[in-house]
Amino acid sequence: MTKTNHKSLDLHGSTHKEAKILIDEFIIKNINELPLEVITGNSVDMLEILKKIVSNHNLKLIPSNSFNLGSYLVTMPLYID
């Protein structure tokens, strides 16, 4: 199995208010290094915050893997005409 080296943001211990700022700044700072990993843990609220911010940046969100639904990759959307 190959290990990938994505830049990662772990939101464990962050408040919802802090998470909004951290996620936005993380994406802006690292936009040229996609995909980016964001670890939300099992918080449904953190996931909703992440989804909204990713959408605001016109990016796509996918689970990092099917076994850990508390970790997501922020990627470029695929546009097919």
C-alpha positions, 0 to 999 in steps of 0.5 A, a space after each residue: 500500500 502506498 502512503 500519500 502525503 497530503 497536507 492535512 488539517 485536524 479539527 479535533 479540539 477546535 470549536 465550530 467557530 474556530 473550524 470555519 476560520 481554520 478550514 477557510 485559511 487552510 484551503 486558501 493557503 494550500 489551494 495549489 497543493 490539492 488534494 488537501 485532507 481535513 479531519 473532522 472526526 465523527 462530528 456531523 456539524 464539523 462535516 457540514 461546516 467543511 462542506 459549506 466552505 469547500 462549496 464556497 471555494 468551488 471545490 469537491 469533497 470526498 471521503 479519504 477512504 471508505 473505512 474512516 468517514 471522519 477524514 475527507 479530501 478537498 479536490 478540484 471538481 471534475 467538469 465533463 462537457 
